[in-house]
């Protein structure tokens, strides 16, 4: 019983900290001692420490002896590798899912995420747009059914999401990206795996090029 309660506290600390990092409330370069982090979360130090160890293994933070924790910078070379992996894995997984001919009911969460992106773009609410964009990819990752692929790719999403949040106001409104999500959804509904694969690959390639150009131009990896 005590072990289960401890595990729950660690998981809560992990999710809270990861959300702080993904949304850049703890931005790249942020550094603080562990007691300060625990106070920030309103939690005890032990679960926070264990959560930070997990986040270090995922490449989001660095634990520094006697100095606490530092949120790692968003480096262009890291993002290049991450997007190469996403571009290789996601399109094929989405294409295989399309070929199962998913029902409208199965696709309803993706429809909601896409509609939320379109509404957020219309109201110029980029934070809500980024949340809906992330939700679209997370839902599709769940739907494609490969558990090992899901566990592997999900860790990369955290890195990619915080990079998008940092850079999204340094580029134009995401009209093209929003349309690509709508087109991918339409091809999923049509069961057209080849078109899903082609468009998804184009989407990730273009997104990577835009992101890397900004990271290299503004030297954000030096944060």
C-alpha positions, 0 to 999 in steps of 0.5 A: 500500500505504501509502495503504491502511494509512493509510486503515485506521488512520483508519477504526479511529480513527473507529470507536473514537471514534464508539463512545466518543461513542455510548456516552457514555464520552466524554459530552456536554461532554467536552473534551481535547487531541488528544494526549490523545485519541490516547493514550486510543486507543493510536494515533498523532495523524494518523489520530485527527486525520482521524477527528475531522474526520469526526466534526465533519462528522457533528455529534458533536464540535467541533474547537477551535484550540489546545484540542483537541476537545469532544463536542457537547451533546445539544440538544433542537432537534437531536433534534427535527429528527433525529426528524422526519427519521427519522419521515418516512423510516424507516416508508416504507422499512420498509413497502417492505421488508415488501412484498417479503415477506421470508423467515424467514431474511432476518428472522432477524437482526431476530428475534435483536435483538428477542429480545435486547431482550426478554431484556435487559428481563427482566434489567433490563440497559438497556445491553444493551437499548440495544445490541439496539435500535440493532442492530434499526434498523441491520439493518432499514436494511441490509435495506431496500436503498436505499443512499443512504437508508442512508448518510444515515440512519445518521449520524442514528442516532449522534446518536439513540443517544447521546441514548437512552443518556444519557436511558434511566435517566430514564424507565421500563423500555422495555416499550412500545418492546420490544413495538413492535419485536416487532409491527413484526417480526410485520408485516414477516413478514406482508408488511403494509407499511401496518401496518409504516408506521403502527406505525413512525411511531407508534414514532418519534413516541412515542420523540421525545416522551419524549426531548424531554420529558426533554431539556427538563426536565433541560436536558441540552442545556446540557452 
